[in-house]
């Protein structure tokens, strides 16, 4: 069984309804596997809190049809129900009609029935033509029902149900308008589930759902074609890869970490906030996150900053990791020294830089040879001055970005390694070339 939750636009309540439905399905005794469409690191933390299973990303820009099918099958193994949370509006993507990088693309490729999440505040009969338009817009996208958010009352829900039934769509469930059900937000979206727990118990009590109908519609999804294994055959561990993991750095694609493990990496977490020494490792991965929120503590941990500065192996730093490797980070009028392996100082701006990226390596680095092309995405408010040794050129223009000296790669681009497994293999080979660094285990 599988069901995809989509919406007319961002902010409709997809994550909130996904959490409520996950809880209802688990209460029914089902093993539910969540997925998230698009390059989102934050919503999946909430989906994991509600499901007890690690979500995977489904993105039609990063992966072709075969790759998406492989990843879906990989993620759904052992589950009885797959719940896919969409991104933005149903047809919002890389192009105007949402053919690539959209929730609709994933729905088509996975032949997944779609439940439309509608913010129903201030809406009555108008929900019917809205839902009807989404149902009839694309023949390959099958909208089978509606989940309503911010409903005023039982009577309001009855009006919405009657209006939808008039156009042949069921109201599958609804949540009332209640501030206690809201998920906390910040400038990059929702707050991570580890920082502020989602209101799971309140959602469980408030959710009104026709679960038998949901199960019936999810079961109507047709069989999917066979697909090759998503991961290569697992190799014995050959390198130790330390990766930053704490409240300041937690943005990683789980399928990318699993790919590194399958290729022979032993992943060892390290906290730039808490640890004073690096573990024994051949290479270091500094993912994205919120270093600006923890700048003072990161700066005060001089021991680890110095250990990273002296680390001789390959280092890959993405977005927040790039900021951490820089000379320092400005938060308002305060400056906090950072690692100093990368030239420039990071400053926060008011407007974000965001979007999918295809980049070409300008010189050899730990994951690419000069001329190699990789896929990724950006979403950040920080800025760093132009580098004297940029790592990437953005395809389709002359814009350059990031920094590399061949051993260190630092960039605002979050690379999607499963789209280019050779880049992950190159990282491990780069790590094999150096001695094990760090204190004894």
VEXZADREN-494665 format. One record per residue: residue in one letter; x, y, z of N, C-alpha, C in turn. Coordinates in pm, whole numbers, padded with zeros to 5 digits, always signed. Example, Ala and Ser with C-alpha at 12.3 -4.5 7.8 and 13.67 -1.06 7.14 Angstrom:
% VEXZADREN-494665
A+01319-00569+00780+01230-00450+00780+01320-00330+00780S+01285-00225+00708+01367-00106+00714+01290+00003+00787
This chain:
% VEXZADREN-494665
X+00085-00120+00000+00000+00000+00000+00088+00124+00000X+00046+00223-00075+00121+00348-00077+00025+00464-00103X+00059+00580-00044-00022+00700-00059+00072+00819-00054X+00047+00918-00139+00128+01038-00145+00044+01157-00100X+00097+01238-00010+00030+01360+00035+00088+01479-00039X+00001+01553-00108+00042+01671-00183-00047+01787-00142X-00020+01905-00196-00098+02023-00159-00100+02121-00275X-00192+02216-00272-00193+02320-00376-00072+02414-00367X-00018+02432-00245+00094+02525-00227+00163+02493-00096X+00284+02549-00079+00355+02533+00047+00274+02596+00160X+00292+02543+00280+00223+02600+00395+00083+02549+00415X+00040+02449+00338-00096+02397+00352-00110+02303+00471X+00001+02245+00517-00005+02154+00630+00029+02011+00597X+00111+01990+00491+00144+01853+00451+00213+01776+00563X+00314+01839+00625+00388+01769+00730+00298+01738+00849X+00215+01834+00887+00125+01814+01001+00029+01699+00975X-00032+01695+00856-00125+01587+00823-00051+01455+00808X+00072+01460+00754+00151+01337+00742+00179+01277+00879X+00214+01362+00976+00239+01312+01111+00113+01250+01170X+00000+01318+01153-00126+01266+01208-00161+01132+01145X-00143+01120+01013-00176+00995+00946-00079+00884+00984X+00049+00916+00997+00146+00817+01042+00108+00760+01178X+00066+00846+01269+00027+00802+01402-00095+00712+01395X-00193+00750+01312-00315+00670+01300-00286+00533+01240X-00198+00528+01143-00163+00401+01080-00087+00311+01177X+00004+00369+01253+00078+00290+01351-00013+00240+01463X-00111+00323+01500-00206+00280+01602-00289+00162+01554X-00305+00154+01422-00375+00041+01361-00287-00084+01358X-00160-00070+01395-00069-00183+01399+00013-00203+01274X+00014-00105+01185+00086-00117+01058+00229-00067+01071X+00321-00131+00999+00458-00081+00986+00459+00016+00868X+00485+00143+00898+00472+00248+00798+00610+00309+00769X+00645+00315+00642+00771+00376+00599+00743+00513+00538X+00797+00620+00598+00779+00753+00538+00886+00784+00433X+00847+00865+00336+00938+00920+00236+00910+01069+00225X+01009+01143+00178+00993+01286+00156+01036+01320+00014X+00951+01390-00059+00987+01436-00193+01074+01561-00179X+01182+01565-00256+01264+01685-00260+01380+01684-00163X+01470+01781-00178+01593+01786-00098+01571+01855+00036X+01493+01794+00122+01454+01852+00250+01517+01771+00363X+01592+01839+00452+01655+01770+00564+01573+01780+00693X+01476+01871+00697+01411+01905+00824+01281+01828+00845X+01190+01833+00747+01064+01759+00761+01087+01611+00793X+01188+01546+00732+01208+01404+00764+01235+01376+00911X+01291+01472+00986+01314+01446+01129+01181+01429+01202X+01079+01503+01159+00947+01490+01219+00879+01360+01176X+00895+01326+01048+00838+01201+01001+00899+01082+01074X+01028+01089+01103+01094+00982+01175+01042+00973+01319X+01018+01089+01381+00968+01089+01519+00831+01022+01527X+00748+01041+01423+00613+00983+01425+00610+00838+01381X+00703+00798+01295+00698+00663+01237+00792+00564+01303X+00899+00615+01364+01000+00527+01418+01090+00468+01311X+01080+00517+01188+01163+00468+01078+01226+00587+01006X+01348+00570+00958+01421+00678+00893+01364+00703+00753X+01323+00826+00723+01269+00856+00590+01379+00862+00484X+01341+00835+00362+01429+00848+00246+01375+00957+00155X+01463+01014+00071+01426+01122-00019+01395+01068-00159X+01288+01115-00217+01252+01079-00354+01253+01206-00437X+01343+01214-00533+01359+01338-00608+01388+01307-00753X+01298+01350-00841+01311+01321-00983+01415+01404-01054X+01470+01505-00988+01583+01578-01047+01712+01500-01024X+01726+01444-00905+01847+01370-00872+01852+01233-00940X+01739+01162-00942+01737+01025-00990+01641+01008-01107X+01675+00917-01199+01583+00885-01308+01478+00788-01257X+01389+00745-01347+01279+00659-01307+01329+00530-01242X+01430+00470-01301+01483+00344-01246+01542+00368-01108X+01613+00479-01092+01673+00509-00963+01568+00535-00856X+01460+00606-00892+01354+00632-00796+01285+00503-00753X+01257+00417-00850+01195+00289-00817+01285+00206-00726X+01414+00206-00756+01508+00130-00674+01512+00183-00531X+01518+00316-00517+01524+00375-00385+01394+00351-00309X+01280+00363-00379+01152+00339-00313+01144+00195-00261X+01181+00101-00344+01178-00039-00300+01276-00063-00185X+01392+00001-00194+01492-00012-00088+01437+00041+00044X+01377+00159+00039+01326+00220+00162+01205+00150+00219X+01121+00092+00132+00995+00034+00177+01007-00111+00222X+01128-00167+00215+01143-00308+00253+01103-00327+00400X+01022-00431+00424+00977-00460+00560+00859-00378+00606X+00811-00283+00523+00697-00199+00562+00569-00250+00497X+00457-00220+00560+00326-00257+00505+00258-00140+00436X+00303-00019+00467+00241+00101+00412+00352+00203+00387X+00354+00261+00268+00450+00367+00236+00374+00499+00228X+00414+00595+00310+00352+00728+00309+00455+00828+00259X+00421+00896+00150+00514+00989+00084+00464+01131+00104X+00543+01214+00169+00507+01356+00182+00567+01433+00067X+00484+01510-00002+00530+01589-00116+00606+01713-00073X+00641+01793-00173+00714+01917-00149+00643+02031-00222X+00638+02147-00162+00573+02266-00221+00433+02229-00268X+00390+02289-00382+00262+02251-00441+00281+02129-00529X+00171+02060-00558+00178+01933-00630+00254+01944-00762X+00235+02053-00836+00298+02067-00968+00410+02170-00968X+00464+02203-00851+00578+02296-00843+00707+02216-00852X+00794+02255-00946+00919+02183-00963+01022+02269-01032X+01114+02203-01100+01225+02274-01165+01178+02352-01287X+01068+02306-01349+01014+02373-01468+00872+02421-01438X+00815+02509-01521+00685+02569-01489+00570+02471-01472X+00571+02358-01539+00461+02263-01530+00490+02146-01438X+00603+02149-01370+00632+02046-01272+00662+01910-01331X+00723+01908-01448+00758+01778-01508+00879+01715-01441X+00968+01800-01386+01092+01752-01323+01103+01813-01184X+01143+01730-01088+01169+01779-00953+01044+01815-00875X+00929+01763-00914+00803+01797-00848+00744+01675-00778X+00648+01701-00691+00571+01592-00630+00495+01515-00736X+00442+01587-00835+00366+01521-00941+00451+01420-01017X+00577+01454-01041+00666+01361-01111+00681+01232-01032X+00702+01243-00901+00716+01124-00817+00586+01044-00815X+00474+01113-00807+00345+01045-00808+00326+00964-00936X+00366+01022-01049+00352+00952-01177+00443+00829-01181X+00569+00849-01143+00666+00740-01154+00633+00624-01061X+00581+00656-00943+00549+00552-00846+00403+00506-00855X+00328+00566-00948+00185+00531-00964+00115+00535-00828X+00144+00639-00752+00092+00650-00616-00036+00731-00613X-00142+00681-00550-00262+00762-00528-00226+00886-00446X-00290+00999-00476-00256+01126-00412-00374+01174-00327X-00344+01206-00200-00441+01275-00114-00399+01422-00109X-00491+01510-00147-00461+01654-00153-00486+01716-00016X-00381+01777+00040-00392+01846+00169-00430+01991+00142X-00545+02033+00195-00597+02167+00169-00610+02243+00300X-00556+02364+00302-00580+02454+00416-00721+02508+00401X-00813+02458+00483-00955+02488+00465-01004+02606+00546X-00914+02676+00614-00956+02793+00691-01023+02894+00598X-01143+02937+00632-01214+03035+00552-01269+02980+00422X-01277+02847+00407-01321+02786+00283-01441+02695+00309X-01534+02695+00216-01648+02603+00225-01662+02530+00092X-01762+02567+00012-01785+02499-00115-01672+02514-00215X-01588+02615-00197-01478+02636-00293-01375+02525-00290X-01380+02440-00187-01286+02329-00183-01311+02233-00298X-01436+02227-00347-01469+02131-00453-01402+02165-00586X-01419+02287-00640-01350+02317-00766-01198+02317-00753X-01148+02354-00634-01003+02349-00614-00954+02205-00629X-01015+02113-00556-00973+01973-00562-00998+01914-00701X-01110+01953-00762-01143+01902-00895-01037+01944-00997X-00990+02068-00987-00888+02115-01081-00760+02035-01069X-00718+02005-00947-00598+01924-00927-00621+01781-00973X-00742+01728-00951-00768+01591-00993-00761+01575-01144X-00808+01675-01217-00822+01662-01363-00707+01724-01441X-00608+01783-01374-00506+01858-01446-00413+01769-01525X-00373+01656-01471-00276+01569-01539-00325+01425-01532X-00341+01359-01647-00395+01222-01647-00307+01121-01575X-00178+01151-01560-00088+01058-01492-00081+01075-01343X-00153+01176-01290-00153+01203-01146-00295+01178-01095X-00309+01080-01007-00443+01036-00964-00472+01088-00823X-00544+01201-00815-00588+01256-00688-00714+01180-00646X-00709+01114-00528-00817+01024-00489-00897+01075-00369X-00854+01182-00306-00927+01232-00190-00859+01354-00132X-00917+01408-00025-00869+01532+00036-00851+01513+00186X-00745+01571+00239-00724+01586+00382-00729+01736+00412X-00815+01777+00502-00834+01920+00528-00763+01961+00655X-00698+02074+00649-00626+02130+00764-00695+02258+00809X-00680+02290+00936-00734+02412+00997-00886+02424+00975X-00957+02317+01008-01103+02314+00997-01164+02375+01122X-01269+02457+01104-01324+02534+01215-01406+02455+01315X-01476+02351+01267-01566+02277+01355-01612+02150+01285X-01685+02067+01360-01746+01948+01300-01841+01988+01188X-01916+02095+01210-02009+02141+01106-01934+02186+00981X-01824+02256+01002-01740+02298+00889-01691+02177+00812X-01647+02074+00886-01601+01952+00820-01712+01888+00740X-01836+01891+00792-01949+01835+00719-01976+01907+00589X-01962+02039+00590-01981+02118+00468-01875+02082+00364X-01750+02071+00408-01641+02035+00316-01665+01896+00258X-01706+01803+00342-01732+01666+00297-01842+01663+00191X-01950+01735+00216-02062+01737+00121-02020+01800-00012X-01943+01908-00004-01899+01975-00127-01809+01884-00210X-01720+01811-00145-01630+01721-00216-01704+01602-00275X-01800+01548-00201-01876+01435-00252-01951+01471-00379X-01989+01598-00393-02061+01641-00513-01975+01631-00638X-01842+01629-00622-01754+01614-00738-01681+01480-00735X-01728+01390-00651-01677+01253-00653-01547+01230-00578X-01518+01316-00481-01395+01300-00402-01431+01290-00254X-01371+01198-00181-01400+01186-00038-01314+01279+00047X-01370+01324+00159-01290+01389+00263-01234+01277+00349X-01105+01253+00338-01044+01139+00405-01015+01165+00553X-00999+01291+00588-00969+01323+00726-00950+01473+00742X-00943+01517+00867-00924+01661+00890-00866+01686+01028X-00803+01802+01040-00749+01851+01166-00812+01987+01196X-00844+02014+01321-00902+02144+01355-00797+02255+01354X-00846+02377+01348-00756+02491+01365-00724+02503+01513X-00599+02481+01549-00559+02480+01689-00409+02509+01695X-00370+02621+01760-00227+02653+01769-00144+02543+01833X-00206+02458+01914-00132+02350+01980-00085+02244+01881X-00139+02244+01759-00101+02146+01658+00009+02197+01565X+00045+02325+01579+00142+02385+01488+00282+02333+01517X+00362+02320+01410+00502+02281+01423+00588+02407+01425X+00685+02417+01518+00768+02537+01526+00852+02557+01401X+00870+02684+01362+00943+02715+01240+01057+02811+01270X+01153+02815+01172+01258+02917+01175+01290+02951+01030X+01401+03024+01007+01422+03083+00875+01442+02982+00763X+01484+02859+00792+01499+02759+00685+01384+02661+00682X+01275+02690+00756+01162+02599+00757+01130+02556+00899X+01087+02432+00915+01053+02382+01047+01178+02366+01133X+01157+02370+01265+01264+02339+01358+01281+02188+01361X+01406+02141+01370+01432+01998+01373+01358+01931+01488X+01312+01807+01463+01236+01736+01565+01317+01713+01691X+01450+01702+01678+01534+01681+01795+01544+01803+01885X+01514+01922+01829+01522+02045+01907+01390+02077+01977X+01280+02059+01906+01148+02085+01963+01058+01971+01918X+01012+01892+02013+00935+01773+01978+00803+01811+01912X+00769+01746+01801+00640+01773+01738+00527+01730+01831X+00413+01797+01822+00302+01770+01915+00227+01641+01878X+00296+01529+01888+00239+01403+01839+00113+01362+01914X+00114+01375+02044-00003+01332+02121-00123+01421+02089X-00101+01551+02076-00211+01642+02041-00265+01610+01902X-00176+01579+01809-00220+01543+01674-00300+01413+01676X-00253+01316+01754-00323+01188+01761-00466+01206+01812X-00483+01290+01913-00616+01312+01970-00707+01392+01877X-00649+01487+01805-00731+01580+01727-00772+01526+01590X-00695+01432+01536-00714+01388+01397-00843+01308+01383X-00923+01345+01285-01044+01270+01246-01018+01213+01109X-01018+01080+01098-00978+01017+00972-01065+00896+00942X-01097+00880+00815-01167+00760+00766-01058+00661+00725X-01003+00590+00825-00887+00506+00798-00919+00390+00703X-01034+00326+00715-01064+00220+00617-01060+00270+00473X-01110+00392+00450-01108+00446+00313-00965+00478+00270X-00887+00531+00363-00746+00559+00331-00675+00430+00291X-00697+00323+00367-00633+00195+00337-00682+00140+00204X-00809+00156+00177-00865+00108+00049-00801+00180-00070X-00788+00310-00059-00730+00387-00170-00581+00360-00184X-00511+00346-00073-00368+00315-00080-00345+00179-00142X-00436+00086-00115-00424-00049-00171-00458-00053-00320X-00519+00054-00371-00554+00057-00514-00435+00089-00604X-00321+00122-00544-00201+00150-00625-00160+00024-00700X-00135+00034-00830-00100-00085-00909+00041-00134-00876X+00072-00259-00909+00207-00311-00884+00311-00229-00960X+00428-00218-00900+00537-00146-00964+00629-00244-01037X+00694-00197-01144+00787-00285-01214+00909-00316-01127X+00978-00420-01162+01100-00456-01091+01207-00349-01114X+01298-00339-01022+01407-00241-01034+01533-00302-00975X+01649-00262-01023+01775-00316-00969+01796-00270-00825X+01882-00339-00748+01911-00296-00611+01962-00152-00608X+01920-00078-00507+01962+00062-00498+02108+00073-00459X+02154-00014-00371+02292-00010-00324+02373-00123-00386X+02503-00101-00406+02588-00210-00452+02604-00315-00344X+02655-00431-00382+02681-00535-00283+02778-00481-00178X+02744-00504-00052+02821-00445+00057+02964-00498+00063X+03061-00406+00072+03202-00443+00082+03248-00438+00228X+03353-00508+00261+03407-00498+00398+03457-00356+00425X+03451-00311+00549+03502-00177+00582+03649-00163+00542X+03679-00050+00477+03817-00026+00434+03870+00110+00478X+03780+00204+00512+03823+00334+00564+03727+00377+00674X+03780+00458+00765+03695+00519+00869+03667+00663+00828X+03538+00696+00821+03494+00829+00780+03424+00895+00898X+03487+00996+00956+03425+01071+01065+03331+01174+01006X+03211+01186+01063+03117+01285+01012+03055+01363+01127X+03040+01495+01107+02985+01583+01210+02839+01548+01234X+02803+01528+01361+02665+01488+01392+02629+01542+01529X+02551+01649+01532+02497+01704+01656+02390+01806+01618X+02352+01891+01713+02246+01989+01685+02288+02093+01581X+02418+02115+01567+02465+02215+01470+02481+02157+01331X+02506+02027+01320+02532+01962+01191+02456+01830+01183X+02350+01828+01104+02270+01705+01095+02208+01685+00957X+02253+01761+00857+02189+01754+00726+02263+01656+00636X+02213+01535+00630+02268+01431+00545+02153+01353+00482X+02172+01309+00358+02077+01216+00299+02106+01077+00353X+02010+01010+00416+02038+00877+00471+02082+00778+00364X+02026+00791+00244+02066+00697+00138+02210+00722+00094X+02260+00846+00110+02399+00875+00077+02492+00812+00180X+02455+00821+00309+02537+00757+00413+02537+00605+00395X+02422+00549+00357+02416+00405+00336+02501+00364+00215X+02506+00450+00113+02591+00422-00002+02738+00418+00040X+02780+00515+00119+02918+00516+00166+02950+00391+00247X+02856+00349+00331+02877+00227+00409+02886+00105+00319X+02799+00098+00218+02801-00016+00127+02933-00024+00050X+02993+00091+00023+03119+00095-00051+03240+00067+00037X+03219+00059+00168+03330+00023+00256+03369+00127+00358X+03282+00224+00384+03313+00325+00486+03258+00283+00621X+03338+00296+00724+03290+00284+00860+03263+00426+00909X+03136+00459+00931+03097+00595+00967+03107+00613+01119X+03179+00719+01158+03203+00745+01300+03158+00888+01329X+03053+00908+01412+03007+01044+01440+03102+01120+01529X+03105+01251+01509+03183+01340+01595+03102+01468+01613X+03103+01525+01732+03027+01646+01761+03120+01767+01772X+03112+01860+01676+03190+01983+01690+03148+02068+01810X+03030+02041+01865+02986+02113+01983+03045+02055+02112X+03053+01923+02119+03086+01858+02245+03224+01793+02249X+03269+01735+02139+03393+01657+02141+03515+01749+02133X+03620+01711+02204+03742+01791+02202+03850+01729+02114X+03823+01610+02060+03919+01545+01972+03845+01470+01862X+03912+01453+01750+03855+01374+01642+03877+01226+01671X+03784+01140+01630+03810+00996+01640+03912+00955+01534X+03966+00836+01546+04053+00785+01441+03976+00781+01310X+04032+00842+01206+03960+00849+01079+04058+00875+00965X+04018+00831+00847+04093+00858+00725+04043+00983+00653X+03914+01017+00673+03853+01131+00604+03748+01193+00696X+03710+01316+00664+03618+01392+00749+03508+01452+00663X+03383+01436+00707+03267+01490+00637+03194+01585+00732X+03179+01710+00689+03110+01812+00768+02985+01853+00692X+02871+01800+00732+02746+01827+00661+02687+01961+00695X+02569+01986+00642+02500+02111+00667+02431+02113+00802X+02374+02228+00836+02304+02241+00962+02284+02387+00997X+02294+02416+01126+02270+02552+01175+02388+02601+01259X+02506+02614+01202+02619+02663+01283+02595+02804+01336X+02513+02884+01267+02489+03021+01313+02415+03023+01448X+02339+02918+01478+02269+02913+01606+02360+02872+01721X+02470+02811+01688+02562+02758+01790+02702+02815+01771X+02711+02933+01709+02841+02989+01672+02932+03007+01793X+02878+03055+01904+02962+03079+02021+03021+02949+02075X+02939+02847+02088+02989+02719+02139+03087+02654+02043X+03059+02662+01913+03152+02606+01815+03286+02677+01823X+03282+02808+01839+03405+02886+01846+03482+02856+01974X+03409+02836+02084+03475+02810+02212+03544+02674+02216X+03500+02581+02130+03562+02448+02127+03690+02455+02043X+03790+02523+02098+03915+02545+02025+03989+02414+01999X+03976+02319+02091+04049+02192+02077+04007+02120+01949X+03877+02115+01925+03833+02044+01804+03862+02125+01679X+03848+02256+01688+03882+02339+01572+04028+02317+01533X+04114+02310+01630+04256+02289+01602+04280+02148+01548X+04208+02049+01601+04223+01911+01552+04182+01902+01405X+04076+01971+01368+04033+01970+01229+04134+02044+01142X+04188+02153+01193+04287+02230+01117+04411+02145+01089X+04445+02056+01182+04564+01972+01165+04533+01840+01094X+04407+01810+01072+04370+01680+01013+04429+01669+00873X+04502+01562+00841+04573+01556+00712+04495+01490+00600X+04384+01425+00631+04312+01351+00528+04214+01437+00451X+04141+01376+00357+04041+01450+00279+03929+01504+00370X+03884+01624+00340+03773+01687+00413+03672+01735+00311X+03546+01697+00330+03436+01747+00248+03340+01821+00340X+03316+01948+00311+03229+02031+00395+03121+02094+00307X+02996+02078+00351+02883+02128+00273+02803+02230+00353X+02780+02346+00295+02691+02449+00348+02732+02487+00491X+02662+02439+00594+02703+02470+00730+02845+02428+00760X+02887+02316+00704+03025+02273+00719+03123+02368+00654X+03084+02426+00540+03165+02527+00471+03183+02648+00562X+03074+02693+00624+03081+02807+00715+03174+02777+00832X+03166+02655+00883+03248+02614+00997+03396+02610+00961X+03429+02573+00838+03569+02568+00795+03626+02705+00762X+03541+02806+00751+03589+02939+00713+03667+03004+00827X+03719+03124+00801+03794+03196+00906+03705+03230+01024X+03576+03252+00999+03486+03286+01109+03347+03316+01059X+03255+03330+01155+03114+03349+01124+03063+03473+01197X+03002+03562+01120+02938+03680+01176+02792+03649+01205X+02751+03674+01329+02610+03664+01367+02570+03801+01420X+02499+03876+01339+02475+04016+01372+02606+04091+01372X+02635+04159+01482+02759+04236+01492+02870+04160+01564X+02845+04034+01596+02945+03955+01668+03017+03861+01573X+03148+03850+01591+03231+03763+01507+03283+03647+01590X+03271+03525+01535+03315+03406+01604+03417+03333+01517X+03541+03322+01562+03641+03249+01485+03601+03102+01467X+03627+03050+01347+03597+02910+01318+03728+02837+01285X+03723+02733+01203+03839+02647+01184+03951+02719+01109X+03917+02792+01005+04018+02869+00933+04089+02795+00821X+04037+02682+00777+04096+02611+00663+04054+02670+00530X+03947+02748+00531+03892+02805+00408+03898+02956+00419X+03942+03026+00316+03950+03172+00324+03811+03235+00330X+03804+03352+00390+03678+03425+00393+03604+03409+00524X+03512+03503+00547+03427+03502+00665+03282+03493+00621X+03204+03412+00691+03064+03390+00656+02976+03494+00725X+02880+03547+00651+02783+03642+00705+02643+03597+00666X+02548+03618+00755+02409+03585+00727+02343+03699+00650X+02262+03664+00552+02189+03762+00471+02039+03747+00496X+01961+03841+00443+01817+03838+00466+01745+03746+00368X+01803+03728+00250+01735+03648+00148+01811+03518+00126X+01738+03409+00104+01806+03281+00084+01857+03263-00057X+01956+03178-00073+01998+03124-00202+01946+02981-00205X+01869+02946-00306+01811+02813-00308+01790+02766-00450X+01787+02635-00466+01758+02576-00596+01842+02453-00625X+01799+02378-00725+01877+02264-00771+02004+02314-00838X+02108+02231-00833+02235+02268-00893+02294+02150-00971X+02345+02180-01088+02433+02090-01161+02566+02163-01173X+02672+02100-01123+02801+02168-01116+02910+02086-01183X+03011+02157-01233+03128+02094-01297+03252+02128-01215X+03332+02028-01185+03453+02048-01105+03555+02129-01183X+03603+02235-01122+03704+02320-01186+03845+02266-01166X+03864+02181-01067+03994+02118-01040+03967+01990-00962X+04064+01904-00954+04046+01779-00880+04015+01809-00733X+03926+01730-00674+03893+01742-00533+03858+01603-00479X+03827+01587-00352+03807+01452-00297+03693+01373-00358X+03597+01437-00426+03485+01361-00481+03477+01368-00633X+03560+01448-00696+03549+01466-00841+03683+01499-00903X+03700+01455-01028+03812+01500-01109+03771+01627-01183X+03867+01703-01226+03838+01823-01304+03751+01784-01423X+03639+01855-01439+03548+01829-01550+03431+01739-01515X+03439+01667-01403+03326+01583-01361+03205+01670-01328X+03086+01616-01354+02962+01688-01328+02878+01613-01224X+02828+01688-01126+02750+01629-01018+02623+01710-00996X+02527+01647-00928+02400+01712-00896+02390+01737-00747X+02322+01847-00712+02298+01878-00573+02195+01989-00561X+02191+02053-00444+02101+02165-00426+02160+02262-00323X+02109+02384-00325+02148+02486-00227+02024+02538-00156X+02037+02569-00027+01935+02640+00049+02004+02698+00172X+02039+02827+00165+02113+02887+00275+02096+03038+00272X+02115+03097+00389+02113+03243+00403+02254+03300+00416X+02351+03217+00440+02487+03265+00461+02553+03303+00328X+02651+03390+00336+02730+03429+00220+02878+03423+00259X+02961+03382+00163+03106+03389+00177+03161+03461+00054X+03270+03536+00069+03325+03607-00047+03379+03509-00150X+03396+03555-00276+03450+03467-00380+03583+03407-00338X+03599+03278-00370+03719+03206-00329+03831+03225-00431X+03956+03228-00385+04069+03234-00480+04089+03101-00552X+04026+02994-00503+04040+02862-00564+03904+02793-00565X+03811+02840-00650+03675+02786-00648+03671+02639-00688X+03571+02568-00633+03558+02424-00658+03472+02392-00778X+03365+02468-00797+03263+02432-00895+03230+02547-00989X+03191+02512-01110+03123+02604-01201+02981+02553-01219X+02887+02643-01203+02747+02605-01220+02715+02590-01368X+02660+02475-01406+02627+02451-01546+02519+02548-01591X+02529+02591-01714+02434+02688-01768+02477+02831-01746X+02595+02853-01693+02645+02989-01671+02791+02986-01634X+02842+03100-01597+02983+03112-01560+03002+03128-01410X+02896+03118-01331+02904+03134-01187+02991+03024-01125X+03086+03065-01041+03172+02969-00972+03142+02976-00823X+03179+02867-00751+03135+02856-00613+03226+02763-00537X+03234+02783-00404+03306+02692-00318+03456+02713-00320X+03526+02620-00253+03672+02627-00241+03728+02486-00240X+03841+02467-00305+03915+02342-00291+04063+02366-00312X+04143+02291-00238+04288+02289-00261+04331+02149-00304X+04233+02068-00342+04261+01931-00382+04233+01831-00272X+04268+01868-00148+04240+01782-00032+04112+01822+00038X+04091+01952+00053+03972+02006+00118+03873+02050+00010X+03748+02011+00025+03639+02058-00061+03534+02122+00028X+03508+02249+00008+03407+02321+00087+03316+02397-00008X+03185+02383+00011+03091+02439-00086+02954+02455-00022X+02875+02547-00075+02736+02559-00032+02647+02454-00097X+02697+02379-00193+02616+02279-00263+02613+02149-00182X+02491+02105-00152+02472+01973-00093+02469+01872-00208X+02575+01796-00224+02581+01697-00332+02493+01579-00300X+02430+01523-00405+02350+01401-00388+02431+01285-00443X+02508+01221-00355+02602+01118-00398+02535+00998-00467X+02413+00955-00428+02354+00841-00500+02332+00866-00648X+02325+00993-00690+02313+01023-00832+02445+01004-00905X+02555+01004-00829+02689+00987-00886+02770+00897-00793X+02740+00766-00791+02812+00677-00700+02964+00681-00716X+03011+00717-00837+03154+00729-00857+03217+00835-00769X+03140+00940-00733+03194+01044-00645+03214+00989-00504X+03120+00905-00460+03136+00843-00328+03256+00748-00328X+03273+00673-00436+03387+00582-00447+03517+00661-00447X+03519+00775-00516+03641+00857-00521+03676+00908-00381X+03575+00945-00302+03601+00992-00167+03669+00883-00084X+03620+00761-00097+03679+00652-00019+03820+00619-00068X+03841+00625-00198+03977+00602-00250+04072+00712-00206X+04021+00837-00204+04104+00946-00155+04142+00922-00009X+04046+00869+00068+04072+00843+00209+04172+00729+00225X+04164+00629+00140+04256+00515+00148+04401+00557+00129X+04422+00666+00057+04558+00710+00029+04630+00770+00147X+04558+00798+00257+04622+00861+00372+04627+00771+00493X+04707+00808+00590+04719+00731+00715+04599+00761+00805X+04570+00668+00894+04465+00686+00992+04505+00796+01088X+04418+00897+01104+04451+01012+01187+04357+01020+01306X+04407+01078+01414+04325+01094+01533+04381+01014+01647X+04322+01031+01767+04372+00958+01885+04337+00811+01875X+04406+00723+01947+04372+00581+01945+04232+00559+01997X+04167+00456+01945+04032+00424+01991+04037+00373+02134
